[in-house]
Amino acid sequence: MHACRVLGVALTIAALAVWVPTGAANRLGAQPAPVPVPPAPGQPTPAQSPAGPAVPSQPAPGVPATAQTVAELRAALGQAIQRFEAQDAPGVLAFVSDQYRTGPLTKPALREQMNAVFGLYDAVKAQVTIDEVRMVGDHAWTYSTGEVSGRVRFVGRWIVFLSWTRELEVARREAGGWRLYGYQQ
């Protein structure tokens, strides 16, 4: 599951690749809040249990995002999915921070993974739903559910090669828009 999720981040799906212009990222020159470290891969998030989604036994981190923030993230996600389905790696990566890091995964690694996907499949589709967004400081902890499929090159058969339920990704505002930032661990 972790390997699949890593690819999903790349696509973030290529797609969760978050986002669009929204406004000032850093009001009055304040320093951004550090990103809290989410659970280790394979460990349940605050809103999950090993058996799957459940009612959290403790409050979820941060506060619920505003409706405007969620709408901005959904719009950006839609744009990222369009770029992914067009097999436009630079277009998808425009939604990923140059400082992106989740464990050993960085923006250059995402580029390599995406190029490999585009080499295997002559067409790709992504369906991603944002389940919840929580603001932890200046960072949007975005939980999503989705599926990515591809038509195998030279074979013509569609297969689902990635799916996830309520997985976490961290985004922040950069250069007037939302960008995937990662966990920074």
GIZIVEN-V249889 format. One record per pair of residues at least 12 apart in sequence whose ideal C-beta (glycine too) atoms are under 8 Angstrom apart, sorted by the first residue. I is the first residue (numbers start at 1). GAP is how many residues later the second one is. If there is no record, write none. Layout:
i->{I:I}
gap->{GAP:GAP}
This chain:
i->{1:1:2:2:4:4:4:5:5:5:6:6:6:6:7:7:7:7:8:8:8:8:8:9:9:9:9:9:9:10:10:10:10:10:10:11:11:11:11:11:11:11:11:12:12:12:12:12:12:13:13:13:13:13:13:13:13:14:14:14:14:14:14:14:14:14:15:15:15:15:15:15:15:15:15:16:16:16:16:16:16:16:16:17:17:17:17:17:17:17:17:17:17:18:18:18:18:18:18:18:18:18:18:18:18:19:19:19:19:19:19:19:19:19:19:19:19:20:20:20:20:20:20:21:21:22:22:22:22:22:22:23:23:24:25:25:25:25:25:25:26:26:32:32:32:32:33:33:33:33:34:35:35:35:35:35:35:35:35:36:36:36:37:37:37:38:38:38:38:41:45:45:45:46:46:46:46:47:47:47:47:48:52:53:53:60:60:61:61:61:62:62:62:62:62:63:63:64:64:64:64:65:65:65:65:69:69:69:70:70:72:73:73:73:73:73:73:74:76:76:76:77:77:79:80:80:81:81:83:84:84:85:85:85:85:87:87:87:89:89:89:89:92:93:93:93:93:95:95:95:95:96:96:96:97:97:97:97:97:97:99:99:100:100:100:100:101:101:101:101:102:102:102:102:103:103:105:117:117:119:120:120:120:121:121:121:121:121:122:122:122:122:123:123:124:124:124:124:125:125:125:126:126:126:126:127:127:127:128:128:128:129:129:129:130:130:130:131:131:131:131:132:138:138:139:139:139:139:140:140:140:140:141:141:141:142:142:142:142:143:143:143:144:144:144:144:145:145:145:145:146:146:147:147:147:148:148:148:148:149:169:170:170:170}
gap->{41:163:39:40:158:159:160:36:159:162:96:97:99:107:106:110:154:155:138:140:154:156:159:93:96:101:160:171:173:95:99:100:103:104:107:73:81:102:103:106:115:137:151:68:83:84:98:157:168:68:71:113:115:131:133:135:149:66:67:69:70:78:100:103:112:134:62:65:66:69:77:111:113:131:133:61:64:112:126:128:130:153:164:59:60:63:66:67:75:76:78:79:163:55:58:59:62:77:122:124:151:153:160:161:162:53:54:56:57:58:60:61:76:152:158:159:160:52:55:56:59:157:158:155:156:47:50:151:154:155:156:150:153:149:113:147:148:149:150:151:112:147:105:106:107:140:103:104:105:106:103:101:102:104:135:137:146:148:149:25:100:101:146:147:148:103:130:132:145:62:98:121:123:12:13:14:15:13:85:96:119:118:113:112:113:72:74:73:75:80:72:73:74:75:79:71:72:68:69:70:71:68:69:70:75:64:66:71:60:63:106:57:60:67:69:98:105:56:19:101:102:51:53:16:12:15:45:47:12:40:42:38:39:40:41:31:36:37:22:25:26:29:22:14:17:18:21:82:83:84:85:14:83:84:75:77:82:83:84:85:82:85:79:80:81:82:81:82:83:84:80:81:82:83:80:82:77:33:44:34:30:32:33:29:30:31:32:40:29:30:31:32:27:28:24:25:26:27:23:24:25:20:21:22:23:19:20:21:16:17:18:15:16:17:12:13:14:12:13:14:35:34:34:35:31:32:33:42:30:31:32:38:27:28:29:26:27:28:29:23:24:25:20:22:23:25:19:20:21:22:17:18:13:15:16:12:13:14:15:12:13:12:13:14}
